[in-house]
C-alpha cells in the first residue's frame, strides 16, 4: 500500500515499487520542493530516508516531469539499499530511447542523465548503438508520412504468456469472412487520409491463419492505396501455418518482409507454452520463405517457463546460424489476460540477465546491430525487448512505432491509430474495440472517428 501527499506521483512511485516486488509493503511518501530542490521522504516500517535532488524546470508541465523523475529515483535508491541493482535503474518508461533523444535534441549527451538514474553502462551503450542504427530512418520519417498497421487477431491456439486479443481460430472462424470484409472497408477508407506511406505491417495474432484468398484480398486493398514500394511486412507468425501458396501470394503482392515467430527452438518448451509446432517446422517455414527473397525476422523469448540458460543459448545460436535479416529478443513479460498471469504473481528473474547478456554477445559477434528497443511492465529481471538487424536491414515500421516519430494509422479489432504532431511533441489516439463482433458492428463509426482525427 502507498500513501503520498502528491497524487500525480503515485503511479510513478508504484512502478518502481513493482520493479522490486514490494507491492505488499506499506510505504509513506512525502514530496516538497524549494525552488529547484526536490525533496522526497520515504518511510517503510521503521526505515525512513530523505532524498534531495536538483532539477531545473520550465513551466508547470516540466515541473511535474521533474517531480516524477525525482520521486522515482528516490524510491529506487530507497529500495536498492537492500535489493539488487536493476539493469535500467529507476527508468520505468516503455521507451528509454525517447528520453535519450530528448537530451540530444537539447544539445546534451544523454549518458549523464541515464547514469543519474542508475542505468547500467551496458544499457547506456545499447541505447547509443540503437540511436546510431536508427539514424537514417529516424531522420527520413520524423514528422513525415504514416505507418499503416493491419490487425488480424486470429491464432491457431493461445500461448501461455499471451495477452493479445487473439482467440483460437476454431472458436472465431465464423467471424472471419465478415471480419475481412470490414477490414478491407477500413483499408480503402484510408485513401482520403494518407500522405506518404512509410511502411505497412500486417500483424496479429497469426495472419497466416486466414485463407489465402482472404489474405490476397487484404493485400490488394493495401496496394490500391498506392504505397509506392514502401516496406511491407507480414507477421506470418507460427511456422505451422506457412504454405507455399501463401508465400507466393505475399511475393506477388509486393511483401518485402516476413516474420517467423518460433519463440524457442526447444520442442519441450513449445509444448509447455501451448504451441502446436516443432523446431523442425520452424526450419521448414524459414527455408520456404527464404526461397522468395524476403527479409525474414525471427522472434525469440528469454525466460520462457521451464527454460534454462543452455536452452536459450541454443535457440539464439540456431537463429543466428540461419542469418535472417532481423532477430528480435524479448524478455518474458507477465501480462494481464494471459494464462501465465492466472497462476503466477511474479516472474522470478532466474538466469534472465545471463540470457540477455548472451544474446547481446552472440548476435553482435554474428554481425547484428541493435536497432530498436522497448520495455514493458512486469518483465523478467526488469529487462527489455531488442530488435537486432543485419546492416541495412532495419525495419522502418518498428522504428516509427517505437519512437513515435510519425503517425500510425491502424485498422482492425483492438487497433489504435496515433496521429503524431510536431515530430512527436503531441500524440492523439483513436482506438477500436477489442471484441471482434463489436468491431464488426462499429466499423462505420471507427472510419468516421479516424477521418476526424486525421483531418485536424
N, C-alpha and C positions, 0 to 999 in steps of 0.2 A: 504494500500500500504506500502511496506517495501523498504527502501533504506539502503544498507550496503556496507561498504568498503571491505568486505571479503566474496566473493561469495559462498565459500563452507559452510558458516554458515547459508545461507539464509533459506534452507529447515528446519533446526533445529529450527531456530527462529520462522518461520511461524507455526510450530507445536505447540509451546507454545502460540502464539497469538490466534490460533484457540481454544485452551482449554478455553480461556476466551471469545470467541465470539467477538473478537476485530478486525476481518479482515477488517472492514470498516474504521478503523483509519489509520492515516499516521504515520509511525514510521521511525526514522532515527537511525541507529545503527553504532557505530564505535568501531572497535576492534584493540587493540595494545597489545604487551606483552613485558615484560622486564625480561629476564631470566625465572624464574618460576612464575612470577607475570603476571596474565592475566587480562587485563583491558577492560571492556565493558562499553561504554557510550550509553545510550538510551534516545532519545528525542521523545515526542509525544505532539504536540502543544507547549504550553509554559512550559510543565513539562519535566525536564531533570534530570537524575541521572547517576552517575558513580559508578561502582562496581569493586573492585579489589579483586581478589582471587588468591590463590596459588595452583598450580598443578605441580607435578613433572612428566616430560615426558622423555621417552627414545626413540629417533628417530623421524622421520618425521610423521609416521603413528600415533604414540602415541601422538605427539604434536597436530595433528588435532583432535584426540579424546578428548583431554583435552580442546582444544579450543571450541569444540562443547558443551561440558558439561558446561564450564564457561558461554558461551553465553546463553544457555537455562536457567541456574539458574538465571542469571542477568535479563532476560526477565520476568521470573516467579516472582522474587522479586519486579520488577518494577510494574507489573500488579496486584500483590496481595495486594499492598498498598491500593487500592480502591476496591478490589474484594474479592472473597471468598478464603479460603484455600481449595485446592483440595486434594482428598484422596491419590493420587500418587505424589503430589507436582510437581516438574519440570520434572519428568520422563515422557517421551513420547514414549518410545520404546514398541514394541509388547510384549517382554519377560523380565519383571523385574527380573525374576529368573536367567537369563543369566548373568546379572551384579552381582548378588549375588554370583553365582558360580565362577565368575572371581576373586572376592575378596577372596573367600575361597580357591581357587587354589593358590593364592598368599600368603596364610598363615594368612589372615586377616579376622576379623569378618566384615560382610557386613553392619551391623547396622549403624556405624558412617557415611559411605558414603550415605546411604539412608536418614539418619537424615539431612545431609548436603543438600540433595535435597528436604527437607521438606516433606518427605513421612510420613504419619501418623503412630503412634505407632501400631494401629490395623493392618495396612498393612505390617509393618515390621514383626509382629507376624505371619501373614498369610504366608508370604514368608518363614519364618523359619519352619512353620508347613508343607508347601508344600515340601520343601527340605528334611525334615525328612521322609515324606511319600514316596518320590521318591527313597530313598537311595538304596534299593536292586536292583530295575530295572535299575536305573541310572548306578550303578557300573557294573552290569552284561552286559549291552548292549552298554556302551560307547565305540565307536570306533570299535564295533564288529557287524557283520551281517547287515541285512537290514529289514526295514518295507516295506510292499507292500500295495499300495493303488490302488483300482479298482474303477473308477468313472462311475456312472450311472446317467446321467444328465436329468432324467425324473421325473416329479411330476404331480399329478392329476390337480393342479392349482398352480398359483404362488402367494405366500403370499405377503402382503402389504410391508413388510420390507425386502424382499429377493433380493439380488443382484447376486446370483449364476447364472450360465449359464443355469440353468434348464428352460425348456419350458413346458407349459401344454401338457400333454401326448397326448391328442386328436390331437394337431397340429403337433406332430413329430412322431406319431406312425408308419407312413410309413417308417421311417428310422430304426425302432427298430431291425428288423431281421438283416439288414446289419451291424448295429452298434454292435450287439452282436457278429457277425462273426469276425469283425475286433478286437474287444476287446479280444476275445479268441485267435486270432492270436498273439496279443501283449503278452498275458499272457504266451503262450507257448514259445515265444522268450526269456523269462526271465530265462529259464533253463541254458542258457550259461553265465548268469551274477551273479546270486545269490550265496552267500557263506553259510550263515546261516540265515534262516528266523526267525526274532524275533516276527513278528506279521503280520496279514493280516487284512485289513479293506476295506470292500465294502461299499462305501458311495455314497451320492447323493447331491441333489435330493432325490428321494424316490425309492430305488432299488426294493421294492415290487410292483412298477408299472408294472414291466415286468411280462410276463407269467411264470408260474412255470417251464415249460420246458426250457425256456431261462436261467432262474436262475440256474437250475440244471446243464446245460452245462458249465456255468461260474464256478460253484463250482468244477466241475470235472477237468477243466483246471487248477485251482489253486492247487487242491490236487495232480495233476500229477507232480507238481514241487517238491514234496517231502517236504512238510512244517513241517513234523516231530512233529506234535502235538502242533504247535505254537498257541498262542492266535489267534482266528479267529472271527472277528466282522462283523456283517451285520447291517448296519444302516437302518433297515427296514423302519423306518420313520413314516408316518402318520397312525394312528390307523385304518382308513377306508380301508387300503389296505391289512390288515392282513387276512390270511386264514389258516386253519389247514393244508392244503396241502403244503403251502409254508414253514410253520414252521417245518413240518415233514421232508421236503427236507433239510432244514438247519441242523436239528439234524443228519440226515443220512450222510451229508457231513462233519460233524465234527465242525460245527459252535459252538463257545463257548459263544458268547456274542451278544445280540440283543438290538437295540436301539428303544425305543418307544418315539416318539417326539411330545407330545401334545402342548408344549409351554405354555399352560394355561389350567386350569380346568373350566374356565368360558365359557359357551356356547355363551354368548353375545359377548365376546371378540373374540372367534373363528370365529364367523360370520363376525365380523368387520374386521378381518385381512385377510379374504378370504379363511378360512379353511372350508371344507365341512364335518366335523365330529363333534361329540359331546363329552362331558366328559364321558358319558356312554360308548361310543365306545372306549375311552382310557382305561377304566377299563376292557372292554371285551378283547381288544388286549393284555393288560398286563397279565390277568389271562390265556389267551390262550397260551402265550409264557412261562408263569411260569410253566405250566404242563410239558414242555420239559426239564426243569432243566437249562435253560440258565441263565447266569448272565445278568441282564437287566439294561439298562440305561434309565433314563427319563430326557428329556430336558425341561427346563423352561426358560422364558424370563421375566426379570424385566423391567417395563416401557413400556409395550405394549400400543398402542393407546387406550385411554379411561379407562385404568385400574387404580384403586386407591389402596392404601396400603392394605385395607381389602381383596380385590380381590387377590392380590399377596400372602398375608399371607395364604389365604385359599388354593391356589394352592400348596405352599410349604408344608403345613401341610398335605394335601391329599397325595402328593407324598411320604412324609416321612412315613406316616402310611402304605403304601404298602411295605416299606422296600426293595426297589430294591438295587442291588449291587452298582449302581452309580446313582447320580443325578447331572446334570450339570446346573448351574445357569448362564445365560447370561444376560448382561446389553444390552438393546436395542441400536442398532447402526444405524446411518443414513448413508446408503451406496449408492454410485453412481450406477445407474442402477435399483434401487428399485422404486416402485411406491410411497413409502413414501417420497423419496427424491424429487420427482416431485412437491409435494405441501408443502414440509416442508424444511426450510433452516437450522433450528437448533432444536434439541430436548431439550426442557426445562427439567431441572433435576427433578423438581417436588418433589415427595416423593422417588426418586430413592435411596438416601442414606439410608433412613429408610428401604426400601425394602431389600437392600443388607445386612444391619446390622441384620435384622430379619432372613434372610436366613442363615447367619453365626451362629447365636444363635440357631435357631431351629434345623439345621442339626447337629451341634456339640452335642446338647442335645440328639438327636436321635441316636448318635453313629457314625456319619460320620466324616471323616477327609478330609481336602483339599489335593489333590494330583497333580493337575496341574492348571496353570492359564495363561491367556494371555489377552492382551489388543488390542483394535482397535481404529483407529481414529474416531472421531465423536460419541463416546459412551456417553450415557446419564450420566450426572454427572461426566464424566471423570473416570468412574469406570472400571470394568473388567469382565471377564468370569472365573468362577472357577468350576473345576470338583471335586466333592465330592465322596468318596467311603467308603464302609464298610471296616473294617480292612482286609487286604489281597486281596482286590478286585480292586487294581489299574489296569487301562488299560495301558498295555505296549505301545500300538500304540500311545496313547495321550502323554505319557511321551516322547517317542522317537521323535515324530514330533515337539512338542512344545519346547523341549530343544535342538533339532537338534544334538543329540549325536551319531546317526548312519545314514547311507544312507537311503533314502526313494525312492523306485522305484515305479513310478506312471504310470498307464495306463488309457486311456480313454480321451475323449474330455476335454480340459482345464486342464489336469493333468500336474503337474510339478514334475519331478524327481529331487532329490537332491543327489549329491554324496558328502559325508562328509569325509574330510581328517583330520587326526590328532585329532580325537575325537571332531571335531567341530572348529578346528583352521581355516579351509578354506572350503568353500562350492561352488561347481559348479552345474549349473542347466541346464535342458533341458525341454522345455515347449511344450505342444501340443496345436493346435488351439482349440478355444472355440466353434466355429461353427461346428455343427455335420456333415454336408455334407463335409466340408473342412477336418475335421478329418478323415472321411472315405476315402477320396481321397488321403490323405497323410500318411496313416498308415505305408506303407513300409518305407518311409523316417524316420518316427518317430522311428521305430525299429532300423534302422541303426544309427541314431543320438544317441540313448540311448546306443547302444552297444559301440559306440566310446567313450562316456563319461565314461562308466564303465570299459573300457579296459585300461585306463590311468594308 
